[in-house]
């Protein structure tokens, strides 16, 4: 499995330590519990799901989960009693309110292992975006950097890692975005550096990769509409992270956390990924 997705599944129940292969994950939850050995254990947001796990959704409760085998998300409204199978949900009572198929990239994103990027963050220059080593989802990304004291004009150099000639631009701001004719290539890696114009002073630099055109097309299917549910935005954020677009994912996570300020899982995630 990919190691791109950050370690978000911080379930507090004993299932968090389960070494079996997970078959799904929780995208949203309220008033739902795992029933095991006569005990009821609360289910957490982002928790992994396992074969034969029994889940009770209380009246007025809600559970949104994704199964990997059939690439489907399910919205379950209580009261309901559900058993998780490797390829389907078995309803002992109640039924799914709705379901939705997902692209393959979502399955990888939801069930990927933890990602470690501390070293990348330590090397990154403060105030430089995209974060060095990250992925961008547009072929016309905005590059930005902190102002250099006493300077208003900058020299920006950007080079395609595939060996294309370095491009040089004169910029009169602390940001630059390629126009349509300057658009970058899908799936290519780039290095860039900027310094005060007409000086030899040391500036700042970074590197990033533009997602492939196939990844772009899959993301387009997941882009949340204005009325998108919490779970749909979770899927989008997790997929961005899985693809390495951590700057864009962080923006989505911050919005989700602001919407649910009391959610401890989201708090811990943002604390671990400042």
C-alpha positions as CSV (number, residue, x, y, z in Angstrom):
1,X,0.0,0.0,0.0
2,X,1.1,3.6,-0.6
3,X,2.8,5.4,2.3
4,X,1.5,8.9,1.1
5,X,-1.5,9.2,3.3
6,X,-0.9,10.7,6.7
7,X,-1.6,8.6,9.8
8,X,-5.1,9.8,10.4
9,X,-6.9,6.7,11.7
10,X,-6.5,7.3,15.4
11,X,-9.4,5.1,16.6
12,X,-9.6,4.9,20.4
13,X,-11.3,1.5,20.5
14,X,-9.4,-1.9,20.7
15,X,-10.0,-2.3,16.9
16,X,-7.3,0.3,16.3
17,X,-4.8,-2.3,17.3
18,X,-6.3,-5.0,15.0
19,X,-3.7,-6.5,12.8
20,X,-6.1,-7.9,10.2
21,X,-6.3,-6.3,6.8
22,X,-9.0,-3.5,7.0
23,X,-11.9,-3.7,4.5
24,X,-13.2,-0.2,4.9
25,X,-13.0,3.1,6.8
26,X,-15.4,5.5,8.6
27,X,-16.0,8.8,6.9
28,X,-18.5,10.3,9.3
29,X,-20.2,9.1,12.4
30,X,-22.5,10.1,15.2
31,X,-24.0,7.7,17.8
32,X,-22.6,4.5,16.4
33,X,-20.8,1.7,18.2
34,X,-19.1,-1.6,17.6
35,X,-20.8,-4.6,19.2
36,X,-18.3,-7.2,20.4
37,X,-18.2,-9.7,23.2
38,X,-21.2,-8.2,24.8
39,X,-19.6,-4.8,24.9
40,X,-20.4,-1.6,23.0
41,X,-17.3,0.5,21.9
42,X,-17.9,3.9,20.3
43,X,-16.7,4.3,16.7
44,X,-14.4,7.2,15.9
45,X,-14.1,9.2,12.7
46,X,-11.6,7.7,10.3
47,X,-11.6,4.3,12.1
48,X,-10.7,1.2,10.1
49,X,-13.4,-1.4,9.6
50,X,-12.9,-5.2,9.6
51,X,-14.6,-8.3,8.3
52,X,-17.5,-9.5,10.5
53,X,-17.5,-6.4,12.6
54,X,-21.0,-5.6,13.9
55,X,-22.1,-2.0,14.2
56,X,-25.1,-0.5,15.9
57,X,-26.3,2.9,14.8
58,X,-28.6,4.4,17.4
59,X,-31.8,6.2,16.6
60,X,-31.0,9.6,15.1
61,X,-27.4,8.4,14.7
62,X,-25.5,8.3,11.4
63,X,-22.7,6.3,9.9
64,X,-20.9,6.9,6.6
65,X,-18.4,4.3,5.6
66,X,-16.5,3.2,2.6
67,X,-15.8,-0.5,1.6
68,X,-12.7,-1.1,-0.5
69,X,-13.8,-4.3,-2.3
70,X,-16.7,-2.7,-4.1
71,X,-15.4,0.9,-4.0
72,X,-18.6,2.1,-2.5
73,X,-19.6,4.6,0.2
74,X,-22.7,4.0,2.3
75,X,-24.8,6.4,4.3
76,X,-26.6,4.6,7.2
77,X,-29.1,6.4,9.4
78,X,-30.2,4.9,12.7
79,X,-31.7,2.8,14.0
80,X,-29.7,0.1,12.2
81,X,-27.6,-3.0,13.0
82,X,-25.0,-3.8,10.4
83,X,-22.4,-6.5,9.9
84,X,-19.4,-5.6,7.8
85,X,-18.4,-8.1,5.1
86,X,-15.3,-8.2,2.9
87,X,-17.4,-7.2,-0.2
88,X,-20.8,-6.0,1.2
89,X,-22.7,-4.8,4.1
90,X,-25.2,-7.1,5.7
91,X,-28.2,-5.4,7.4
92,X,-29.6,-7.2,10.4
93,X,-32.0,-4.3,10.7
94,X,-32.4,-1.0,9.0
95,X,-31.0,-0.2,5.5
96,X,-28.6,2.1,3.7
97,X,-30.0,5.6,3.1
98,X,-27.8,6.0,0.0
99,X,-24.6,4.6,-1.6
100,X,-22.1,5.9,-4.1
101,X,-19.3,4.2,-6.1
102,X,-15.8,5.8,-6.0
103,X,-12.7,5.8,-8.3
104,X,-9.9,3.4,-7.5
105,X,-7.7,6.2,-6.1
106,X,-10.2,6.7,-3.2
107,X,-9.7,3.1,-2.1
108,X,-6.0,3.5,-2.0
109,X,-6.3,6.8,-0.1
110,X,-8.7,5.5,2.6
111,X,-6.7,2.4,3.4
112,X,-3.2,3.6,2.9
113,X,-0.7,3.4,5.8
114,X,0.9,6.4,7.6
115,X,3.0,8.9,5.9
116,X,6.0,10.6,7.5
117,X,7.0,14.0,6.1
118,X,8.8,15.5,9.1
119,X,12.1,15.7,7.2
120,X,10.5,17.4,4.3
121,X,8.9,20.0,6.5
122,X,12.2,20.7,8.3
123,X,13.9,21.4,5.1
124,X,11.1,23.6,3.7
125,X,11.7,27.4,3.6
126,X,9.2,29.3,5.7
127,X,6.6,31.1,3.7
128,X,7.4,29.3,0.5
129,X,4.5,27.6,-1.4
130,X,4.1,25.0,-2.7
131,X,5.7,23.3,0.2
132,X,9.0,21.8,-1.0
133,X,8.5,18.2,-2.1
134,X,4.8,18.4,-2.4
135,X,2.4,17.8,-5.3
136,X,0.1,20.4,-6.9
137,X,-3.2,19.6,-8.7
138,X,-3.0,22.4,-11.3
139,X,-0.6,22.9,-14.2
140,X,-0.8,26.6,-13.4
141,X,0.1,26.6,-9.8
142,X,0.7,29.8,-7.8
143,X,4.3,30.0,-6.5
144,X,4.8,32.4,-3.6
145,X,7.7,33.4,-1.3
146,X,8.4,35.8,1.5
147,X,9.4,39.4,0.6
148,X,13.2,40.0,0.5
149,X,14.0,43.2,2.4
150,X,14.3,46.3,0.2
151,X,13.4,44.4,-3.0
152,X,10.4,44.7,-5.3
153,X,11.6,42.9,-8.4
154,X,12.6,39.3,-8.4
155,X,14.2,36.8,-10.8
156,X,12.4,33.5,-10.9
157,X,14.0,30.4,-12.5
158,X,12.0,27.3,-13.0
159,X,13.2,24.0,-14.5
160,X,11.5,20.8,-15.6
161,X,13.1,17.8,-14.0
162,X,12.7,15.9,-17.3
163,X,15.5,18.0,-18.7
164,X,13.7,20.8,-20.5
165,X,15.6,24.2,-20.5
166,X,15.3,26.4,-17.5
167,X,12.8,29.3,-17.8
168,X,13.7,32.7,-16.4
169,X,11.0,35.3,-15.5
170,X,11.1,38.9,-14.1
171,X,8.5,39.2,-11.4
172,X,7.4,42.4,-9.6
173,X,5.5,40.6,-6.8
174,X,6.1,37.8,-4.2
175,X,4.0,35.4,-6.2
176,X,3.9,34.1,-9.8
177,X,1.4,32.0,-11.7
178,X,2.0,30.7,-15.2
179,X,-0.4,32.0,-17.9
180,X,-1.9,29.6,-20.3
181,X,1.1,29.6,-22.7
182,X,3.4,29.0,-19.7
183,X,1.4,26.1,-18.3
184,X,3.4,23.3,-16.8
185,X,3.3,19.7,-17.9
186,X,1.1,17.1,-16.2
187,X,3.1,14.5,-14.3
188,X,6.4,16.4,-14.4
189,X,8.6,17.4,-11.5
190,X,9.9,21.0,-11.2
191,X,12.6,22.9,-9.4
192,X,12.4,26.6,-8.8
193,X,14.3,29.4,-7.1
194,X,13.8,33.1,-6.7
195,X,16.2,35.9,-5.7
196,X,16.3,39.7,-5.8
197,X,16.7,40.8,-9.4
198,X,20.1,41.9,-10.7
199,X,21.9,40.8,-7.5
200,X,23.8,37.7,-6.5
201,X,22.0,37.5,-3.2
202,X,20.8,34.1,-2.0
203,X,17.1,33.8,-2.3
204,X,14.7,30.9,-1.7
205,X,14.0,27.7,-3.6
206,X,11.6,24.8,-3.8
207,X,10.5,21.8,-5.7
208,X,7.1,20.2,-6.5
209,X,5.4,17.8,-8.9
210,X,2.3,18.3,-11.0
211,X,-0.2,15.5,-10.8
212,X,-0.6,13.3,-13.8
213,X,-3.5,13.9,-16.2
214,X,-5.1,10.6,-15.1
215,X,-5.0,11.7,-11.4
216,X,-6.4,15.1,-12.5
217,X,-9.4,13.3,-14.1
218,X,-10.0,11.2,-11.0
219,X,-9.8,14.3,-8.7
220,X,-12.3,16.1,-10.9
221,X,-14.8,13.4,-10.1
222,X,-14.3,14.0,-6.4
223,X,-14.3,17.8,-6.3
224,X,-16.9,18.7,-3.7
225,X,-19.8,20.9,-4.7
226,X,-20.9,23.7,-2.5
227,X,-23.5,21.5,-0.9
228,X,-21.1,18.6,-0.4
229,X,-21.4,16.5,2.8
230,X,-18.8,16.3,5.5
231,X,-18.0,12.7,4.3
232,X,-17.5,13.8,0.7
233,X,-15.1,16.5,1.7
234,X,-13.2,14.0,3.9
235,X,-12.8,11.7,0.8
236,X,-11.5,14.7,-1.2
237,X,-9.0,15.7,1.5
238,X,-7.8,12.1,2.0
239,X,-7.3,11.7,-1.7
240,X,-5.4,14.9,-2.0
241,X,-3.1,13.6,0.8
242,X,-2.7,10.3,-0.9
243,X,-1.6,12.0,-4.0
244,X,0.9,14.1,-2.0
245,X,-1.0,17.4,-2.4
246,X,-0.6,18.2,1.3
247,X,-0.9,22.0,1.0
248,X,-4.3,21.7,-0.6
249,X,-5.4,18.9,1.7
250,X,-4.5,21.0,4.7
251,X,-6.9,23.7,3.6
252,X,-9.7,21.2,3.5
253,X,-8.8,19.7,6.8
254,X,-8.8,23.1,8.5
255,X,-12.3,23.9,7.1
256,X,-13.6,20.5,8.4
257,X,-12.0,21.1,11.8
258,X,-13.6,24.6,12.0
259,X,-16.9,23.0,11.2
260,X,-16.5,20.5,14.0
261,X,-14.2,22.2,16.6
262,X,-14.9,19.6,19.3
263,X,-13.8,16.6,17.1
264,X,-10.6,15.3,18.9
265,X,-9.4,13.3,15.9
266,X,-9.3,16.4,13.6
267,X,-7.7,18.4,16.4
268,X,-4.9,15.8,16.8
269,X,-4.4,15.6,13.1
270,X,-3.9,19.3,12.6
271,X,-1.7,19.4,15.7
272,X,0.5,16.7,14.1
273,X,0.6,18.4,10.7
274,X,1.1,22.2,11.4
